[in-house]
Amino acid sequence: MFTVRTISGASLLFFCLIMVGPFVPLHAMEIKPNAPAQYVVKTGDTLWNIASVYLEEAWQWPQIWALNTNIANPHLIYPGDEISLVMIDGQPRLRLQRGDRVDPSVVKRVPSVRRINAAAAIPALSLDQIEAWLAKVKMVDAVEFERLPYILAGIDGKTLLKTGDQVYVKGALAAGVSSFKIYQSGQQYLDPMTGALIGLEAQEVGQARLLSEQAGLATLKIVKVTEEVTPGDRLMVAEGLDIDATLFPQPPKSAVAGQIIGLRSDGTITAAHSVVTIDLGLTDGLAVGDLLSVASPGESVKDPVTGKAVTLPDQTIGQLLVYQTLNQIAYALVLKTTAAVKIGFLAQSP
């Protein structure tokens, strides 16, 4: 049974800073000339924007983080904490002084999402912009999607279905599950080089509850409709979203190079805090939390002296954060950009 996990509209994705072994620098670290000696963490801050206060490249944050052994968990930062920039063995480091607060030890749970340290610790990034997107659109394997159980018809033969209607569903439903979400096939993504289908977006259009089931055929009641529901729509288990809450953006472990093949909207450009689809995935070594550079391909110009065509260098214009992956495709959030991002732009290791 193929399962797609969803997130409720009131939920947020939180990431917390973690240090896992020594960090191997890929680029020279640059401290901003106006970096403050001390910074007091405020409500609404994120680790990413604090890192941007100190560093030209925020993803190099772990390189200047000095662990404080006298603090139970220095990886979590809270409003009121004071960060200090100091020099240790000639190298810049950050130290943390805990502010006055009540240290929460309770893990808060809400329906359909696992939220860790949501009570007080600041997130690594503010991902509010993609919350509604994650709630309604899922990236799925096209072959697996076609194997999902589907609505055969309304019990009275209706083809336009609404809240309260009962429907027949064909296919094997997950055992012991009574609540399902209804999805329609959405945008298809093709490999830019081969033209092969590498991913499919499934659009949530409603929810249904199991009433009865017999061999190969079940009866469900539609309990919610957000878009038109019709026969052929697929059913998936409605579960919580499992997100690793101990990630801070970092470069991929191995060099990767791909391109943007889809935008969140139907437009031809997008900006910071928007979602893009890239033609890289698990088979390329890509992982959730990986940070990529986005670059506009170098234009081809005519050499005024030789008359030959010359391709100019690619121009890096921003950064992407990978937050969902399949084998050959991934969703990424545009963290920052100095120009409009378009389909065909490069997504690669920083």
ABEGO torsion letter per residue (X at the ends): XBBBBBBBAABBBBBBBBBBEBBBBABBBBBBAABBABBBBBBGBBAAAAAAAABABAAAAAAABBBBAABABAABBBBGBBBBBBBBGGBBBBBBBBBBBBBBABBBBBBGBBBBGAAABBBABBAAAAAAAAAABBBBBAAAAAABBBBABBAAGBABBBBGBBBBBBEBBBBGBABBBBBBBBBBBBBAAAGBBABBBBBBAEBBBBABBBBGBBBBBBABBABBBBBGBBBBBBBBBBBBAABBBBBBABBBBBBBABBABABABBBBGBBBBBABBAAAGBBBGBBBBBBBBBBBBBBAAAGBBBBBBBBBABBBBBABBBAABBBBBBABBABBBBBGBBBBBX
